[in-house]
Amino acid sequence: FPSHESRCFPVTITPCFPVTIECSEQIQEYVGYEFNLDPCAEPETAKCKRFFTKEDDMFSKDLDWGFNGTFDQSYYPSQVFCNPEYGRKQPMFVKENIRRIQEGEVSDLALLIPSRSDTSLFHHTILPNASCITFYEGRLVFGNDEYWEWFWSQEYLPDSKGIMKPNKKFGKVGSFNPAPFCSMVVEFNEESVLGLKDDLKHPKIATLKAPKFVYDYKKN
């Protein structure tokens, strides 16, 4: 669950910053298939009807689908959207999702993670297995309406050292702080992970413009 601890995100009313609807819908349209599992979610922020929370623990769950609405008692691989925990544990989530593709539980996977091409994870796990790596142009906005409403209402907020400082966004409803890092969407599928196509030995590299996050005044 992405906990972005930085001066841009000093204090929150929730331990996670969910992906915005604008972003998840853009990614789904971009990859060209419908997500049916969000294994790193909270009930109020899940992007799919089927999801797992931190308490559910995706590592202990089967990620494939049972029956698929039929009576042949077969299991079907999932099409997964995953915005995994950020920080030192992130490689665990990436590697586990790839392992589930190898075991046939997942057919397609789109990971939204920070754009870090200088890491061992990128060079030794992502590059050898990904079908496409899409770098975002611009910074994404994370957080839901509830968080930002709270943020705009705080005249003072603690910095990274716990010292209270004036909140430059105080009262500025509709003004957002973008994430303090760049992001990328990494796609994996059975063909790229299992090496079923020679032309997928090297992932496709692409770019995508970050969607604009708009606060709905009328709804709130």
C-alpha positions, 0 to 999 in steps of 0.5 A, a space after each residue: 500500500 503506497 505510503 508516500 512519506 515526504 514533504 509533499 505528503 507530510 501527515 495523512 488521515 489514512 496510511 495509503 495514498 490510492 491511485 486516482 480514478 482518472 489514473 486507473 481508468 487511463 491505464 486500463 484503456 492504455 493496456 487494452 484489457 479489463 482489470 478484474 483483480 486489485 491485490 493491493 487495495 483497501 475497500 474504499 479505494 479498490 479499482 476492481 470488484 475483486 480485491 485483497 487488502 493488506 490484512 487479506 495478504 495477497 501472498 497467501 491467496 490464489 490470484 486466479 478465478 474459480 469457475 468464471 460463471 460456468 460449471 466446468 470447474 475450471 480456473 481462469 487466470 486474472 488480469 491484474 492491476 497492482 499499485 504495490 507497497 512503496 519502499 523496501 518491500 516493493 520488490 517482493 510484490 513485483 516478484 510475487 506477481 511475476 511468479 503468479 504469471 509463471 504458475 498460470 494464476 495471472 495472464 496479464 499484469 499492469 504494475 504502477 510503480 515509481 520510475 527507478 531505472 537505477 535499481 537492481 529490481 529494474 535491471 534484473 527483474 523488470 527488464 527480463 520479464 516485462 512486455 512494455 515499460 511506459 514512463 509517465 510524462 509529468 508527475 501523478 497525483 495520489 490520494 482521494 477526495 477525503 484526503 485532499 479535503 483534509 489537507 486543504 483544511 490544515 493551516 499547519 502541517 509537520 515537516 519530515 522532522 515533525 516541526 509544524 510549518 504553514 501549509 501552502 495549500 491551506 484553503 486552496 481547494 482544487 490545488 494539488 501536490 504531485 508525487 515527489 517521484 516519477 512513475 511508470 506502468 510496467 506490463 507483464 504477460 504470459 508471453 513475456 514472462 515465459 519467453 514464448 515470443 522472441 520479439 519480447 526478449 526486450 520490452 517495448 518502451 513508451 511514454 504516457 502523459 499523466 492524467 489531470 486530477 480534477 476535484 469534483 466540487 459539486 459532488 462534495 
